[in-house]
Amino acid sequence: WLSWASRCRLEPFKRLGRTISKHLPGVLNGFNAGKHNGRVEAMNRSLQEARARARGYRRVENFIAMAYLIAGKLTHLPASPFAPFLPVPQETT
């Protein structure tokens, strides 16, 4: 692919090929390590959606509380009264 990109007539592809060639060891290391920021990006998306739904919070403390409720993965909260037939997961010890 890198040789194709270097011969391509499109300058953005040529530039991308040069960039990947220049940073190839780091790119391969990133793929081999398997680390990525996908979970962080998903959490950021959830928080941005909460902020958009509320059309802004009056105080930053309210937004922080909402962030804990959304992203905190709290398991000790009571079941929703609007979903009485959903099973509550029980922790096994």
Phi and psi restraints in degrees (range 20) as a CNS / XPLOR table:
assign (resid 1 and name C) (resid 2 and name N)
       (resid 2 and name CA) (resid 2 and name C) 1.0 -63.5 20.0 2
assign (resid 2 and name N) (resid 2 and name CA)
       (resid 2 and name C) (resid 3 and name N) 1.0 -39.2 20.0 2
assign (resid 2 and name C) (resid 3 and name N)
       (resid 3 and name CA) (resid 3 and name C) 1.0 -68.8 20.0 2
assign (resid 3 and name N) (resid 3 and name CA)
       (resid 3 and name C) (resid 4 and name N) 1.0 -36.9 20.0 2
assign (resid 3 and name C) (resid 4 and name N)
       (resid 4 and name CA) (resid 4 and name C) 1.0 -63.5 20.0 2
assign (resid 4 and name N) (resid 4 and name CA)
       (resid 4 and name C) (resid 5 and name N) 1.0 -42.7 20.0 2
assign (resid 4 and name C) (resid 5 and name N)
       (resid 5 and name CA) (resid 5 and name C) 1.0 -64.7 20.0 2
assign (resid 5 and name N) (resid 5 and name CA)
       (resid 5 and name C) (resid 6 and name N) 1.0 -35.1 20.0 2
assign (resid 5 and name C) (resid 6 and name N)
       (resid 6 and name CA) (resid 6 and name C) 1.0 -70.8 20.0 2
assign (resid 6 and name N) (resid 6 and name CA)
       (resid 6 and name C) (resid 7 and name N) 1.0 -26.1 20.0 2
assign (resid 6 and name C) (resid 7 and name N)
       (resid 7 and name CA) (resid 7 and name C) 1.0 -93.8 20.0 2
assign (resid 7 and name N) (resid 7 and name CA)
       (resid 7 and name C) (resid 8 and name N) 1.0 -5.5 20.0 2
assign (resid 7 and name C) (resid 8 and name N)
       (resid 8 and name CA) (resid 8 and name C) 1.0 -66.3 20.0 2
assign (resid 8 and name N) (resid 8 and name CA)
       (resid 8 and name C) (resid 9 and name N) 1.0 151.6 20.0 2
assign (resid 8 and name C) (resid 9 and name N)
       (resid 9 and name CA) (resid 9 and name C) 1.0 -83.7 20.0 2
assign (resid 9 and name N) (resid 9 and name CA)
       (resid 9 and name C) (resid 10 and name N) 1.0 -12.9 20.0 2
assign (resid 9 and name C) (resid 10 and name N)
       (resid 10 and name CA) (resid 10 and name C) 1.0 -86.5 20.0 2
assign (resid 10 and name N) (resid 10 and name CA)
       (resid 10 and name C) (resid 11 and name N) 1.0 120.8 20.0 2
assign (resid 10 and name C) (resid 11 and name N)
       (resid 11 and name CA) (resid 11 and name C) 1.0 -63.0 20.0 2
assign (resid 11 and name N) (resid 11 and name CA)
       (resid 11 and name C) (resid 12 and name N) 1.0 -36.3 20.0 2
assign (resid 11 and name C) (resid 12 and name N)
       (resid 12 and name CA) (resid 12 and name C) 1.0 -61.5 20.0 2
assign (resid 12 and name N) (resid 12 and name CA)
       (resid 12 and name C) (resid 13 and name N) 1.0 -36.1 20.0 2
assign (resid 12 and name C) (resid 13 and name N)
       (resid 13 and name CA) (resid 13 and name C) 1.0 -69.3 20.0 2
assign (resid 13 and name N) (resid 13 and name CA)
       (resid 13 and name C) (resid 14 and name N) 1.0 -38.9 20.0 2
assign (resid 13 and name C) (resid 14 and name N)
       (resid 14 and name CA) (resid 14 and name C) 1.0 -61.7 20.0 2
assign (resid 14 and name N) (resid 14 and name CA)
       (resid 14 and name C) (resid 15 and name N) 1.0 -43.3 20.0 2
assign (resid 14 and name C) (resid 15 and name N)
       (resid 15 and name CA) (resid 15 and name C) 1.0 -65.0 20.0 2
assign (resid 15 and name N) (resid 15 and name CA)
       (resid 15 and name C) (resid 16 and name N) 1.0 -40.9 20.0 2
assign (resid 15 and name C) (resid 16 and name N)
       (resid 16 and name CA) (resid 16 and name C) 1.0 -62.6 20.0 2
assign (resid 16 and name N) (resid 16 and name CA)
       (resid 16 and name C) (resid 17 and name N) 1.0 -42.8 20.0 2
assign (resid 16 and name C) (resid 17 and name N)
       (resid 17 and name CA) (resid 17 and name C) 1.0 -62.0 20.0 2
assign (resid 17 and name N) (resid 17 and name CA)
       (resid 17 and name C) (resid 18 and name N) 1.0 -41.2 20.0 2
assign (resid 17 and name C) (resid 18 and name N)
       (resid 18 and name CA) (resid 18 and name C) 1.0 -65.3 20.0 2
assign (resid 18 and name N) (resid 18 and name CA)
       (resid 18 and name C) (resid 19 and name N) 1.0 -40.0 20.0 2
assign (resid 18 and name C) (resid 19 and name N)
       (resid 19 and name CA) (resid 19 and name C) 1.0 -65.0 20.0 2
assign (resid 19 and name N) (resid 19 and name CA)
       (resid 19 and name C) (resid 20 and name N) 1.0 -44.4 20.0 2
assign (resid 19 and name C) (resid 20 and name N)
       (resid 20 and name CA) (resid 20 and name C) 1.0 -66.3 20.0 2
assign (resid 20 and name N) (resid 20 and name CA)
       (resid 20 and name C) (resid 21 and name N) 1.0 -40.2 20.0 2
assign (resid 20 and name C) (resid 21 and name N)
       (resid 21 and name CA) (resid 21 and name C) 1.0 -62.5 20.0 2
assign (resid 21 and name N) (resid 21 and name CA)
       (resid 21 and name C) (resid 22 and name N) 1.0 -40.5 20.0 2
assign (resid 21 and name C) (resid 22 and name N)
       (resid 22 and name CA) (resid 22 and name C) 1.0 -65.4 20.0 2
assign (resid 22 and name N) (resid 22 and name CA)
       (resid 22 and name C) (resid 23 and name N) 1.0 -36.8 20.0 2
assign (resid 22 and name C) (resid 23 and name N)
       (resid 23 and name CA) (resid 23 and name C) 1.0 -109.2 20.0 2
assign (resid 23 and name N) (resid 23 and name CA)
       (resid 23 and name C) (resid 24 and name N) 1.0 22.5 20.0 2
assign (resid 23 and name C) (resid 24 and name N)
       (resid 24 and name CA) (resid 24 and name C) 1.0 -56.2 20.0 2
assign (resid 24 and name N) (resid 24 and name CA)
       (resid 24 and name C) (resid 25 and name N) 1.0 -44.8 20.0 2
assign (resid 24 and name C) (resid 25 and name N)
       (resid 25 and name CA) (resid 25 and name C) 1.0 -60.0 20.0 2
assign (resid 25 and name N) (resid 25 and name CA)
       (resid 25 and name C) (resid 26 and name N) 1.0 -40.4 20.0 2
assign (resid 25 and name C) (resid 26 and name N)
       (resid 26 and name CA) (resid 26 and name C) 1.0 -67.9 20.0 2
assign (resid 26 and name N) (resid 26 and name CA)
       (resid 26 and name C) (resid 27 and name N) 1.0 -39.0 20.0 2
assign (resid 26 and name C) (resid 27 and name N)
       (resid 27 and name CA) (resid 27 and name C) 1.0 -63.5 20.0 2
assign (resid 27 and name N) (resid 27 and name CA)
       (resid 27 and name C) (resid 28 and name N) 1.0 -47.2 20.0 2
assign (resid 27 and name C) (resid 28 and name N)
       (resid 28 and name CA) (resid 28 and name C) 1.0 -64.9 20.0 2
assign (resid 28 and name N) (resid 28 and name CA)
       (resid 28 and name C) (resid 29 and name N) 1.0 -38.4 20.0 2
assign (resid 28 and name C) (resid 29 and name N)
       (resid 29 and name CA) (resid 29 and name C) 1.0 -62.3 20.0 2
assign (resid 29 and name N) (resid 29 and name CA)
       (resid 29 and name C) (resid 30 and name N) 1.0 -39.7 20.0 2
assign (resid 29 and name C) (resid 30 and name N)
       (resid 30 and name CA) (resid 30 and name C) 1.0 -62.4 20.0 2
assign (resid 30 and name N) (resid 30 and name CA)
       (resid 30 and name C) (resid 31 and name N) 1.0 -41.0 20.0 2
assign (resid 30 and name C) (resid 31 and name N)
       (resid 31 and name CA) (resid 31 and name C) 1.0 -69.4 20.0 2
assign (resid 31 and name N) (resid 31 and name CA)
       (resid 31 and name C) (resid 32 and name N) 1.0 -40.7 20.0 2
assign (resid 31 and name C) (resid 32 and name N)
       (resid 32 and name CA) (resid 32 and name C) 1.0 -69.3 20.0 2
assign (resid 32 and name N) (resid 32 and name CA)
       (resid 32 and name C) (resid 33 and name N) 1.0 -34.7 20.0 2
assign (resid 32 and name C) (resid 33 and name N)
       (resid 33 and name CA) (resid 33 and name C) 1.0 -71.7 20.0 2
assign (resid 33 and name N) (resid 33 and name CA)
       (resid 33 and name C) (resid 34 and name N) 1.0 -29.4 20.0 2
assign (resid 33 and name C) (resid 34 and name N)
       (resid 34 and name CA) (resid 34 and name C) 1.0 74.5 20.0 2
assign (resid 34 and name N) (resid 34 and name CA)
       (resid 34 and name C) (resid 35 and name N) 1.0 12.8 20.0 2
assign (resid 34 and name C) (resid 35 and name N)
       (resid 35 and name CA) (resid 35 and name C) 1.0 -92.1 20.0 2
assign (resid 35 and name N) (resid 35 and name CA)
       (resid 35 and name C) (resid 36 and name N) 1.0 138.7 20.0 2
assign (resid 35 and name C) (resid 36 and name N)
       (resid 36 and name CA) (resid 36 and name C) 1.0 -153.5 20.0 2
assign (resid 36 and name N) (resid 36 and name CA)
       (resid 36 and name C) (resid 37 and name N) 1.0 171.7 20.0 2
assign (resid 36 and name C) (resid 37 and name N)
       (resid 37 and name CA) (resid 37 and name C) 1.0 -107.6 20.0 2
assign (resid 37 and name N) (resid 37 and name CA)
       (resid 37 and name C) (resid 38 and name N) 1.0 28.9 20.0 2
assign (resid 37 and name C) (resid 38 and name N)
       (resid 38 and name CA) (resid 38 and name C) 1.0 -61.3 20.0 2
assign (resid 38 and name N) (resid 38 and name CA)
       (resid 38 and name C) (resid 39 and name N) 1.0 -41.5 20.0 2
assign (resid 38 and name C) (resid 39 and name N)
       (resid 39 and name CA) (resid 39 and name C) 1.0 -67.2 20.0 2
assign (resid 39 and name N) (resid 39 and name CA)
       (resid 39 and name C) (resid 40 and name N) 1.0 -39.1 20.0 2
assign (resid 39 and name C) (resid 40 and name N)
       (resid 40 and name CA) (resid 40 and name C) 1.0 -64.8 20.0 2
assign (resid 40 and name N) (resid 40 and name CA)
       (resid 40 and name C) (resid 41 and name N) 1.0 -42.1 20.0 2
assign (resid 40 and name C) (resid 41 and name N)
       (resid 41 and name CA) (resid 41 and name C) 1.0 -64.8 20.0 2
assign (resid 41 and name N) (resid 41 and name CA)
       (resid 41 and name C) (resid 42 and name N) 1.0 -37.6 20.0 2
assign (resid 41 and name C) (resid 42 and name N)
       (resid 42 and name CA) (resid 42 and name C) 1.0 -66.2 20.0 2
assign (resid 42 and name N) (resid 42 and name CA)
       (resid 42 and name C) (resid 43 and name N) 1.0 -40.5 20.0 2
assign (resid 42 and name C) (resid 43 and name N)
       (resid 43 and name CA) (resid 43 and name C) 1.0 -66.3 20.0 2
assign (resid 43 and name N) (resid 43 and name CA)
       (resid 43 and name C) (resid 44 and name N) 1.0 -40.4 20.0 2
assign (resid 43 and name C) (resid 44 and name N)
       (resid 44 and name CA) (resid 44 and name C) 1.0 -61.4 20.0 2
assign (resid 44 and name N) (resid 44 and name CA)
       (resid 44 and name C) (resid 45 and name N) 1.0 -40.1 20.0 2
assign (resid 44 and name C) (resid 45 and name N)
       (resid 45 and name CA) (resid 45 and name C) 1.0 -62.8 20.0 2
assign (resid 45 and name N) (resid 45 and name CA)
       (resid 45 and name C) (resid 46 and name N) 1.0 -42.7 20.0 2
assign (resid 45 and name C) (resid 46 and name N)
       (resid 46 and name CA) (resid 46 and name C) 1.0 -62.4 20.0 2
assign (resid 46 and name N) (resid 46 and name CA)
       (resid 46 and name C) (resid 47 and name N) 1.0 -42.3 20.0 2
assign (resid 46 and name C) (resid 47 and name N)
       (resid 47 and name CA) (resid 47 and name C) 1.0 -68.5 20.0 2
assign (resid 47 and name N) (resid 47 and name CA)
       (resid 47 and name C) (resid 48 and name N) 1.0 -38.4 20.0 2
assign (resid 47 and name C) (resid 48 and name N)
       (resid 48 and name CA) (resid 48 and name C) 1.0 -67.1 20.0 2
assign (resid 48 and name N) (resid 48 and name CA)
       (resid 48 and name C) (resid 49 and name N) 1.0 -35.2 20.0 2
assign (resid 48 and name C) (resid 49 and name N)
       (resid 49 and name CA) (resid 49 and name C) 1.0 -66.1 20.0 2
assign (resid 49 and name N) (resid 49 and name CA)
       (resid 49 and name C) (resid 50 and name N) 1.0 -39.7 20.0 2
assign (resid 49 and name C) (resid 50 and name N)
       (resid 50 and name CA) (resid 50 and name C) 1.0 -63.9 20.0 2
assign (resid 50 and name N) (resid 50 and name CA)
       (resid 50 and name C) (resid 51 and name N) 1.0 -40.8 20.0 2
assign (resid 50 and name C) (resid 51 and name N)
       (resid 51 and name CA) (resid 51 and name C) 1.0 -64.4 20.0 2
assign (resid 51 and name N) (resid 51 and name CA)
       (resid 51 and name C) (resid 52 and name N) 1.0 -40.4 20.0 2
assign (resid 51 and name C) (resid 52 and name N)
       (resid 52 and name CA) (resid 52 and name C) 1.0 -69.1 20.0 2
assign (resid 52 and name N) (resid 52 and name CA)
       (resid 52 and name C) (resid 53 and name N) 1.0 -38.5 20.0 2
assign (resid 52 and name C) (resid 53 and name N)
       (resid 53 and name CA) (resid 53 and name C) 1.0 -62.7 20.0 2
assign (resid 53 and name N) (resid 53 and name CA)
       (resid 53 and name C) (resid 54 and name N) 1.0 -39.6 20.0 2
assign (resid 53 and name C) (resid 54 and name N)
       (resid 54 and name CA) (resid 54 and name C) 1.0 -81.2 20.0 2
assign (resid 54 and name N) (resid 54 and name CA)
       (resid 54 and name C) (resid 55 and name N) 1.0 -12.0 20.0 2
assign (resid 54 and name C) (resid 55 and name N)
       (resid 55 and name CA) (resid 55 and name C) 1.0 55.1 20.0 2
assign (resid 55 and name N) (resid 55 and name CA)
       (resid 55 and name C) (resid 56 and name N) 1.0 42.3 20.0 2
assign (resid 55 and name C) (resid 56 and name N)
       (resid 56 and name CA) (resid 56 and name C) 1.0 95.5 20.0 2
assign (resid 56 and name N) (resid 56 and name CA)
       (resid 56 and name C) (resid 57 and name N) 1.0 147.2 20.0 2
assign (resid 56 and name C) (resid 57 and name N)
       (resid 57 and name CA) (resid 57 and name C) 1.0 -108.5 20.0 2
assign (resid 57 and name N) (resid 57 and name CA)
       (resid 57 and name C) (resid 58 and name N) 1.0 147.0 20.0 2
assign (resid 57 and name C) (resid 58 and name N)
       (resid 58 and name CA) (resid 58 and name C) 1.0 -65.4 20.0 2
assign (resid 58 and name N) (resid 58 and name CA)
       (resid 58 and name C) (resid 59 and name N) 1.0 -38.6 20.0 2
assign (resid 58 and name C) (resid 59 and name N)
       (resid 59 and name CA) (resid 59 and name C) 1.0 -131.5 20.0 2
assign (resid 59 and name N) (resid 59 and name CA)
       (resid 59 and name C) (resid 60 and name N) 1.0 152.1 20.0 2
assign (resid 59 and name C) (resid 60 and name N)
       (resid 60 and name CA) (resid 60 and name C) 1.0 -66.9 20.0 2
assign (resid 60 and name N) (resid 60 and name CA)
       (resid 60 and name C) (resid 61 and name N) 1.0 -28.1 20.0 2
assign (resid 60 and name C) (resid 61 and name N)
       (resid 61 and name CA) (resid 61 and name C) 1.0 -62.8 20.0 2
assign (resid 61 and name N) (resid 61 and name CA)
       (resid 61 and name C) (resid 62 and name N) 1.0 -34.5 20.0 2
assign (resid 61 and name C) (resid 62 and name N)
       (resid 62 and name CA) (resid 62 and name C) 1.0 -66.2 20.0 2
assign (resid 62 and name N) (resid 62 and name CA)
       (resid 62 and name C) (resid 63 and name N) 1.0 -40.7 20.0 2
assign (resid 62 and name C) (resid 63 and name N)
       (resid 63 and name CA) (resid 63 and name C) 1.0 -67.3 20.0 2
assign (resid 63 and name N) (resid 63 and name CA)
       (resid 63 and name C) (resid 64 and name N) 1.0 -38.8 20.0 2
assign (resid 63 and name C) (resid 64 and name N)
       (resid 64 and name CA) (resid 64 and name C) 1.0 -63.2 20.0 2
assign (resid 64 and name N) (resid 64 and name CA)
       (resid 64 and name C) (resid 65 and name N) 1.0 -41.4 20.0 2
assign (resid 64 and name C) (resid 65 and name N)
       (resid 65 and name CA) (resid 65 and name C) 1.0 -62.4 20.0 2
assign (resid 65 and name N) (resid 65 and name CA)
       (resid 65 and name C) (resid 66 and name N) 1.0 -41.6 20.0 2
assign (resid 65 and name C) (resid 66 and name N)
       (resid 66 and name CA) (resid 66 and name C) 1.0 -65.2 20.0 2
assign (resid 66 and name N) (resid 66 and name CA)
       (resid 66 and name C) (resid 67 and name N) 1.0 -36.8 20.0 2
assign (resid 66 and name C) (resid 67 and name N)
       (resid 67 and name CA) (resid 67 and name C) 1.0 -63.0 20.0 2
assign (resid 67 and name N) (resid 67 and name CA)
       (resid 67 and name C) (resid 68 and name N) 1.0 -41.5 20.0 2
assign (resid 67 and name C) (resid 68 and name N)
       (resid 68 and name CA) (resid 68 and name C) 1.0 -63.6 20.0 2
assign (resid 68 and name N) (resid 68 and name CA)
       (resid 68 and name C) (resid 69 and name N) 1.0 -39.3 20.0 2
assign (resid 68 and name C) (resid 69 and name N)
       (resid 69 and name CA) (resid 69 and name C) 1.0 -68.1 20.0 2
assign (resid 69 and name N) (resid 69 and name CA)
       (resid 69 and name C) (resid 70 and name N) 1.0 -37.6 20.0 2
assign (resid 69 and name C) (resid 70 and name N)
       (resid 70 and name CA) (resid 70 and name C) 1.0 -78.3 20.0 2
assign (resid 70 and name N) (resid 70 and name CA)
       (resid 70 and name C) (resid 71 and name N) 1.0 -49.6 20.0 2
assign (resid 70 and name C) (resid 71 and name N)
       (resid 71 and name CA) (resid 71 and name C) 1.0 -101.5 20.0 2
assign (resid 71 and name N) (resid 71 and name CA)
       (resid 71 and name C) (resid 72 and name N) 1.0 -3.4 20.0 2
assign (resid 71 and name C) (resid 72 and name N)
       (resid 72 and name CA) (resid 72 and name C) 1.0 -79.0 20.0 2
assign (resid 72 and name N) (resid 72 and name CA)
       (resid 72 and name C) (resid 73 and name N) 1.0 -12.1 20.0 2
assign (resid 72 and name C) (resid 73 and name N)
       (resid 73 and name CA) (resid 73 and name C) 1.0 52.1 20.0 2
assign (resid 73 and name N) (resid 73 and name CA)
       (resid 73 and name C) (resid 74 and name N) 1.0 49.1 20.0 2
assign (resid 73 and name C) (resid 74 and name N)
       (resid 74 and name CA) (resid 74 and name C) 1.0 -71.5 20.0 2
assign (resid 74 and name N) (resid 74 and name CA)
       (resid 74 and name C) (resid 75 and name N) 1.0 135.3 20.0 2
assign (resid 74 and name C) (resid 75 and name N)
       (resid 75 and name CA) (resid 75 and name C) 1.0 -113.1 20.0 2
assign (resid 75 and name N) (resid 75 and name CA)
       (resid 75 and name C) (resid 76 and name N) 1.0 -6.3 20.0 2
assign (resid 75 and name C) (resid 76 and name N)
       (resid 76 and name CA) (resid 76 and name C) 1.0 -97.3 20.0 2
assign (resid 76 and name N) (resid 76 and name CA)
       (resid 76 and name C) (resid 77 and name N) 1.0 7.7 20.0 2
assign (resid 76 and name C) (resid 77 and name N)
       (resid 77 and name CA) (resid 77 and name C) 1.0 -77.8 20.0 2
assign (resid 77 and name N) (resid 77 and name CA)
       (resid 77 and name C) (resid 78 and name N) 1.0 149.7 20.0 2
assign (resid 77 and name C) (resid 78 and name N)
       (resid 78 and name CA) (resid 78 and name C) 1.0 -68.1 20.0 2
assign (resid 78 and name N) (resid 78 and name CA)
       (resid 78 and name C) (resid 79 and name N) 1.0 160.0 20.0 2
assign (resid 78 and name C) (resid 79 and name N)
       (resid 79 and name CA) (resid 79 and name C) 1.0 -68.9 20.0 2
assign (resid 79 and name N) (resid 79 and name CA)
       (resid 79 and name C) (resid 80 and name N) 1.0 153.9 20.0 2
assign (resid 79 and name C) (resid 80 and name N)
       (resid 80 and name CA) (resid 80 and name C) 1.0 -71.1 20.0 2
assign (resid 80 and name N) (resid 80 and name CA)
       (resid 80 and name C) (resid 81 and name N) 1.0 133.9 20.0 2
assign (resid 80 and name C) (resid 81 and name N)
       (resid 81 and name CA) (resid 81 and name C) 1.0 -70.1 20.0 2
assign (resid 81 and name N) (resid 81 and name CA)
       (resid 81 and name C) (resid 82 and name N) 1.0 -14.4 20.0 2
assign (resid 81 and name C) (resid 82 and name N)
       (resid 82 and name CA) (resid 82 and name C) 1.0 -86.6 20.0 2
assign (resid 82 and name N) (resid 82 and name CA)
       (resid 82 and name C) (resid 83 and name N) 1.0 -7.4 20.0 2
assign (resid 82 and name C) (resid 83 and name N)
       (resid 83 and name CA) (resid 83 and name C) 1.0 -131.3 20.0 2
assign (resid 83 and name N) (resid 83 and name CA)
       (resid 83 and name C) (resid 84 and name N) 1.0 68.3 20.0 2
assign (resid 83 and name C) (resid 84 and name N)
       (resid 84 and name CA) (resid 84 and name C) 1.0 -71.3 20.0 2
assign (resid 84 and name N) (resid 84 and name CA)
       (resid 84 and name C) (resid 85 and name N) 1.0 -16.2 20.0 2
assign (resid 84 and name C) (resid 85 and name N)
       (resid 85 and name CA) (resid 85 and name C) 1.0 -100.1 20.0 2
assign (resid 85 and name N) (resid 85 and name CA)
       (resid 85 and name C) (resid 86 and name N) 1.0 2.0 20.0 2
assign (resid 85 and name C) (resid 86 and name N)
       (resid 86 and name CA) (resid 86 and name C) 1.0 -79.9 20.0 2
assign (resid 86 and name N) (resid 86 and name CA)
       (resid 86 and name C) (resid 87 and name N) 1.0 132.2 20.0 2
assign (resid 86 and name C) (resid 87 and name N)
       (resid 87 and name CA) (resid 87 and name C) 1.0 -69.8 20.0 2
assign (resid 87 and name N) (resid 87 and name CA)
       (resid 87 and name C) (resid 88 and name N) 1.0 139.8 20.0 2
assign (resid 87 and name C) (resid 88 and name N)
       (resid 88 and name CA) (resid 88 and name C) 1.0 -88.7 20.0 2
assign (resid 88 and name N) (resid 88 and name CA)
       (resid 88 and name C) (resid 89 and name N) 1.0 124.6 20.0 2
assign (resid 88 and name C) (resid 89 and name N)
       (resid 89 and name CA) (resid 89 and name C) 1.0 -67.8 20.0 2
assign (resid 89 and name N) (resid 89 and name CA)
       (resid 89 and name C) (resid 90 and name N) 1.0 132.7 20.0 2
assign (resid 89 and name C) (resid 90 and name N)
       (resid 90 and name CA) (resid 90 and name C) 1.0 -105.0 20.0 2
assign (resid 90 and name N) (resid 90 and name CA)
       (resid 90 and name C) (resid 91 and name N) 1.0 136.6 20.0 2
assign (resid 90 and name C) (resid 91 and name N)
       (resid 91 and name CA) (resid 91 and name C) 1.0 -78.1 20.0 2
assign (resid 91 and name N) (resid 91 and name CA)
       (resid 91 and name C) (resid 92 and name N) 1.0 139.5 20.0 2
assign (resid 91 and name C) (resid 92 and name N)
       (resid 92 and name CA) (resid 92 and name C) 1.0 -105.0 20.0 2
assign (resid 92 and name N) (resid 92 and name CA)
       (resid 92 and name C) (resid 93 and name N) 1.0 131.3 20.0 2
